[in-house]
């Protein structure tokens, strides 16, 4: 005799980048196991793969290619799944950073809860950059690209790689260049040959990519200082 089939609830969720409504289901035990193994590994690649796998498994809607979703879409969906599967609240412990008039640190510790149902995505919809005789249309990078830029790279190399991943279309007069018209190396050379003023416009774009944020306010019971804390690191929610 076959065991009974477990029916999971289905929830609507709006993708931040497109405002398209999709359907999701909560984690199953097998997905929680994936996340636990990834968390214990402390391996960024494993965390990336586990997050993508869980998001892909839990999207019920058909024809959703997670490789085409932006990095902040994946983060947002993952946080929503965590809230629906485990709970909206995450217990955290804090140390007060208040300094008194004598220069002494309060050092008081206290517990507080992050309510991840209040997550917000902060983004700008300005995707066009005017460089005079050249116009560039940008796009938001995918999850894997955003999460795997090597920590071994210099800051400038990281920026160039990220900018290259964000360039979608280049227009000069009646000439239009799309992704299929240039290689990764050609784009890197193109960026490195820009003037400082032109490069700054692209740098500003990647410095202000969308991000999610969860805000928390809590008063220190020892000194009374009101702490305002903001979280935007997905690894805080691997628990």
N, C-alpha and C positions, 0 to 999 in steps of 0.2 A: 504494500500500500504506500502510495506516495505521500510524503509529508505535505502539510498545507503550505500554500504559497503566501508569502508575506507581502501585503500591499503597503507601499510607502506613500505618504502624502506628496502632492505635486504643488509647487509654488511658482507664481509668476515673478520674473525679475527683469528689470530694464537694464540693458547693456549701456554703460555710460557713454561710449564713443559714438554709438549709432542711435541710441534711444530705442532700439528694437527690443520688444518684449520676448523673452524666452521662458521655457519651463525648466525647472530644476527639481531634483529630489535630494533628500538628506544623504549623508554618508551612510554606507553600510560598514559592518565590522571590517571587511576586507580592505576598505579604503582607509579606515582609521589605522589599520595595521601598516599600510604603506607609509602614512604620515609619521607614525611612531618610529619606524625603522629609519626613515629619512632624517628625522629630528635627532635620533641617537647617533647617527653617523657623523654629524657635523660637517657633512660634505655638501657644498653649495649645489653641485651638479645633481646630487641625489634629491635635494629639496626641490630643485627646479623640475626634475622629471616627475617626482611624486605629486607636486602641485598640479602640473599639467594633466597627469593621468587621472587624478581625482576629479578635477574640473570636467575633463572630457567624459568620464564615467557618469557624472551626476547631471549632465545636461540631457534632458529628456527630448528636447526639440530636435528634429532632424535637420540635416544639412547645415550644421554649425561646425565650421572648421576652426578649431582653436588656434591653429598656426596663423590664421589671419586676424585673430583678435589682438588688440594692443596689450602691452604689458599691464596697463592699469585696469583693463577689462578683466584680465585673468585674476589679478589681485582682488578686485571688487567681488567677482563671482565667488572666489575662494572664501572670502570673509563672510559673504552671505550664506554660503554652504555651512561654514563653521557655526554660524548663529542658529541656523535651522536644525543642525545635527546635534550639536553639543550644548548649546545655550548661548544667550546673548552676552552673558557676563563672564569676565575673566578676572580672577583674583590676582592682584599684583601687590608687591611690598615696596615701600618707598623709604628713603632717608631724607629728612628735611635738610635743605641747603641754606637755611637762613643764617645770617651772620649778625651778632648783636653789636652794640656800640663799642664793646671792648675787643671786637675782632674774633670772638669765639663762635664756633659753629654750633648750631642747635643739636644736630645729629639725631634728633628724634626719629623713630621709625614708626610707620603706621601702614595699615592695610587699606586698600581701596579696590574698587571694581571698575574695569573698563567695560562700557556698554557698547559692543561692536555693532549693535543695531543702528547706532547713530553715525556710522561711517559715512563720510562725504568724499566725493571726488572733486578736486580743485583743478579746473582746466580752462584754457583759452581756446577759442575757435579760430584764431587768426593763423592761417596756415600758409599765407603767401608772403614772400620776402622780395622786396624791390631793391635791386642793386644797380639801378640806372639802366644800362643797355641789356642787362640780364635780369630775368624774373624767375624766381624759384618757387615751386609749389612743394610744400613739405608734407610728410605724413608721420604719424606716431609709430615708433618702432615696435616690433613684436616682442613677446615675452622672453623668448630665448636669447635674442640679441641683447636686450636690455640687462638681463640677469647674468650674462656670461662674459661681459667685457672684462678682460683680465686685470687683476689687481697688480700684476707685474708691469703693466704698461704705465708710461708716464702720464701725467694729467693731460697734456696736450694730445698725446696719441689716443687716449680714451675719448677725448672730445671729438677728434677727427673721425674715429670709427663710428661714434654715435651720430655725428652729423651725416656721415656717408649713408648710414642706415635710414636716416630720416628724409633724404632727398628723394622726391617722387618724380618731378618733372622740371626740366630746365628749358626756358624759352629765351631765344635771342632773335629778335626781329620775327621773321616768318619761319624760323627753324625751331622745331620742338624735339627735345631729347627726353626719352623715357628710360626706365630702368633697363630695358632690353638693348638700349643703344650704347651703354658703357659698362665696363668691368669695374670691379671693386677697386683695382689699382688705379684705373683711369679717374675714378671719382676722388680717390685719395690725392692723386696728383693735382686734380682740378682745385680741390680745397686748399692744398698747400701753396698754390700759386695765386690765391686771392690776396687782395690788399688787406691790411689790418682792419680797416673800416668795414670792408665787405665781410670778412671773417667774423667780426664782432656781432653782426646781425644774425649769423647762423649760430654763433655761440650763445647768444641771448635766447634763441629758440630752444636749444637743448637744455639750457640752464633753467628753463621754465616749463619743462614737460609736466603733464598732469600728474598728480599724486593723490593718494587717498590719505585721509586724516581722521583720527578718532580723538576727540577732545575729552579731557577729564579734569574736574576741579575737586580739590580735597583740602581741608584745613588740617594743619599739623596739630595734634592734640597737646603737644608739649609747649609750643610757643605761640600757636594761633595763626601762623602765617598761612595764607590761602595759596595753595599751589595750583597752577594751571599747567597741565601736562598734555602734550600732543604726541600721538603715536602714528608713525607712517612706515614702520618696518614690519613686513609680513611675518618674519620669524617670531615676533612676539605672540603670534596666534597659533604656532605649532605646538599646541599643548591641549 
